[in-house]
Amino acid sequence: MATEIHLEAHGVPVRISNPDRIVFPEEGWTKLDVAEHFVMCMDGAVRGVYDRPTMLKRWTKGVSGDPFYMKRVPDSARSTVDVIFPSARPGRMFLPLEAQDVLWLAQMNCLDLHPWNARSSDLDHPDELRIDLDPTDGYGFDAVINVAHTIREILDELGLVGWPKTSGNRGIHINVRLEPLWTYYAVRRVCLAIARQAERRNPLATTAWWKEERSGVFIDYNQNASDKTMASAYSIRHTGWVSTPFEWSELDAAKPDRFNLMSFKDRWEDVGDLTDGIDEAQGRIDTGIKWVMEDEENGIGDAPWPPHYPKMPGEPPRVQPSKRRMTDDG
């Protein structure tokens, strides 16, 4: 049993320790299997995290244990960037810039890669709007597909290009590249406006932040708040499924579990990197900003933010509706 090997990332050897360690006990997949996956789809994996502060979600005990999350990087990190977290505390995060950095993430027992939606060149202005479609209890992937069709129609109206992929769990992610001209607050509000448009057009769509009020497919607009991350393309999830990009023409045939760590090899050989071209598809959200203003004029303001963010202007009470009713009832 080898204690370490070296794999090449675009010609650079990267050390992989304990390559035979089992990461997926049921399937018998190893740390080496994970590392070789990222070597295979390296260009696409790099594209998803390039120049973005990236959180380390480390599965040191394999998927049978709980991961732990590292926003602040260890000393072994090759490239870093200074950031300010929503709490206003400064920090230093990992900054992938080359293929060897993605392979280093595999060495650190990271399966799913979690980058910011802004780049180090302009951390205050995201260059990606992220739409996360997540089915609530009692709803399946067919409902997610249904809402994804609605989202695509809305993006077409806005003149934006959506790049869909399976989340690797139960939902679909749609990434939209932007010109980095707007703040996190503005990008998040536009995503909320898109989600509300979907809610008006499709009874399966919901923007309800509180789980007790959700039914259907939740569109998580808060994925666009600063410091939030989503698994990037070609990430491996704890399910063993790969977060797999697909063409819009494949939407109706999409399945959350269609490609796992092993079966994805055939997918890669058949279609290659379907994220190629995303960086050249930057769009603008001017029309989306108008939708936000129209909502405001109609008395439809902001929606709740995640709990650890500062209270935002115009934000409704950050309290569960059932608890608010109990307070109101005395």
N, C-alpha and C positions, 0 to 999 in steps of 0.2 A: 504494500500500500504506500503510494508516494506521499511524502509529507509536503511537497510543493512541486509545482511545475511552472513553466513560463509560456504564456500565449502571446501571440503578436497582435498588436492593434495598430494597423497601418504601418507595419514595419518596426514598431517599438515593442520590445519584450516587456510584459507585465507579469509580475509574480502572482500566482494563485496558490495560496496555502491550503492545505487539507482538501485537495480537489475531490477526494472520494467521500467526503462527509455527506450524509444523506440530508437533503433539504425537504423533499417531499416523501415522507415515509410510505404512504400508501402505494405510490408509483415506483419508488426506489430511485427517483431522480436526484442527482448529486449537484454539488457546487460547481463541478466541472461542466455539467450539462447546462447550468445557468450561464456560466461564463462563455461557453461556446455559442449559445443562443445570441448573445450580444455581439460576438465576433461576426457571426453570420449576417446580422442585420445592422451592422455598425453604422453605416451612413445615415440610415433613418433614425437610429437611436440617438446619435450625436445631434441630428437636426432638431430633435425634440427638446434637448436640454442645452444646446449651445449658448454660452454666454449668459445663462440664467442662474441666479442663486438657486441652489438645489438642496432640499432637505434630505437627510439620510434616514431612510426607514429601514432599519437593520433587523434581519431575521436571523439572529445568531443561534437560535435554537431550532431553526427550521420552521416550517409552517405549523407544526404541532404546538409551538410555543407562541407567546405574544411578541410582536416586534417592539423595538424601542426607537424613539424618534430623536434625531440629533439635528438641531438647527445650527449649532455651533460646531465647527469642524475640528477633527483631531489633528494633531501635529503632522501626521503623515499625508495630509491633503496637499496636493501639488499646486493647486491654484485656488485662491480665495478672493472674496469681495466683502467689503464692509457694508453693512446694511443697518437700517433703523426699523425695529419691529413696531407693530401697532401700539404697544405699550410705551413707546418712545425710548425704549432701551436700545442701545447700540449692540451690534453683534457682528460676527464674521461667519459667512457661509461658504460652502463649497461652490466653485464656479467651473463647471466643465467647459473646456475649450478644445480638447482634442480627443481622438479615439481612445487613447490610453486612459483618459479620465473616466470614460464610461466603463472600461474594464476594471478600473480601480474600484468603482462602485460595486461591481460584482464581487471583487475581492473583499469588500467590506460587508458582504452578505446582504446587499440591497437587491431586491427582486423587482420592485416597482419603483420607477424613477419619478421624483416629485419636484419639478422645477416651478419657479415663479412664472408669471405671465408678462414679466418685463425683463429687459436685458441690462447688464451692468453699465452699458453706455448711457442709459437713461432710466434709472430705477424708479423715477416718479411717474413715468408715462408708459403704461403697458402697450405692447405691440400685439397682444392677443386677447380676444374676447372668448370666454369659455362657456359653453352651454352644456350642462350636466343633466341628463334625463334619467331619473331614478324612479322605478315603479314602487308604489306603496303596497302594503300587504293586500293580498287578494287580486293583484293585477300582474299579468305576465309580460313577457317580452313582446308579444303582439301589440300590447297597448303602447309600449315604448316606440315601436316602429310607426304606429299610427301618429303619435305626437311628433316624431322626427320628420314625417312628411310635412306637417304643418309648419315646423320650424324652417324647413328648407324653403317653403313658399314665402315665408316672411323675410328670410335672408335675401331671396331673389328680389323682393320689393325694395329692400334697402340697398341693393347693389353690392351685397357682400357675398363672399364665397365661403361656404362651410365645408370643412374637411371632417367627415364622420369616421368614427372608429368604435368598436365595442369597448366598453369600459374594462372588460376582463372580469367583471362581476355580474351584475344583473341589468346594467343599463347601457346607454350610448353617450359618448362624448362627441361634441361638435366643436372644433376649434376654428376660429375666424381670425386671420391675421389682419392687423390694423396698422395704419401709419401711427407712430408713437407721438401723438399730438394731444391726447386727452388724459386726465388724471384717473386714478383708480376709481374715485367717486363717480366720475362721469361714465366710465366704461361699465361699472356695476349698475348704475341707474339705467343705462341703455339696455343691458341684459335683462333687467327687471321689466322694462317697457316691452321688449321682445316677448318675454314670458307672459306678460299680461295680454298682449295681442293674441298669443297662442291660446290662452285661457278663454278669451272671448270667442274664438273660432272653433275650438275643439273641447268638448265636454270632458275629455280624458285628461286635459292639462290642468295643473294646479300650481299656484305660487304660494300656497299656504305654508308659512314658515313653521308653524307649530304642528307637530305630528298628529295631535288629537283632532286637527281640522283637515288633514290631508286625505284625499281620495283620488286615485288615478295615478298620473305620472307627475312627480314633482320636478319642477325646473329650478334647479338650485342656483339662483342669481348670485348668491353670496360667494360662489367660487371665484368671483372677480374682485373680491376685496383684497387689499394689499396683504401680502404674506401668505395667502391661501395657495394651495397647490393641488393639482390633480395628476394622476398617473399619466405619464406621457406615452406616446406611441411606442409599441413593442415592449412595454413593460410586462413583466410576468406577475400575475396576481397570486394571492395566497390560495386561490381556487385551482391553480395550475394552468389557468387559461391566459392566453396572451391578449393584451389590449391591441386589437387588430384593425388597422385602417381598411376601409372598403370603399368602393365606388358607390355613388348614389343609386346607380342602376342595380346594385346588389342589395339594396335596403330591405326589400320585401322577403328576401331569402336569408337575411342575417339571423344568426343565433348566438346567444351569449357564450355558449360553450363549444362553438364549432371548431376552434383551434386551440389546442393545448400546447405545452412546451415541445412536444414531439411532433404532433401533426402539423404544427405551424411550419415546419421545415418544407413540407410539400407546398404549402401556400406561398412561401417566400420564393421557391423555385418557379412557381407558376406565374406570379404577378410582380415580384420584386417590390420595390419601395413605393408605395402609393402616397407617401407624403412628399415625394419629389415635386417641387414647384410651389409648395406652400409659402415659402419665403418671398416669392415674387408676386403673391396674390394679396398684397396689402390693400385694405379698403378704408373707407371713411365712415364715420357714424353721425354725420350732420343730420340726416333724416331721423335717425334714432333719437338725437337730442331734441328735435322738434316733437317727437312723440312723448318724450318725458315732459316737456313744457305743456303739451296739451293735457296730459294726465293731471299735472299740477293745477291747471286752469279749471279742470273739472272736479277738483277736490280730491284727487287720487295722488297722495304723496308717497313718501318713502315707505319701505317695509323694514321689518326688524333686521338688525345686524347680528352677527355672531356674538356670544356673550362676553368675550374678552376684548372686544373693541370699544373704544371710547364712544360715549353717547353722541350720535350724529344729529345735525340740524334737521328738524322735520321728521325725525324717526318716531314712530308710534311707541307706546309703552312696551318695554322688553320683558313682559310678564306673560306667562301662559294664560290664555283666555279663561280657562276653568278657575285658575287662582284669582284672576281679576273679578270674576263673578262672585266668588266666595267673599272677597273683600267688600264688593259693592252691596252684598246682601247682609253685611254686618256679622 
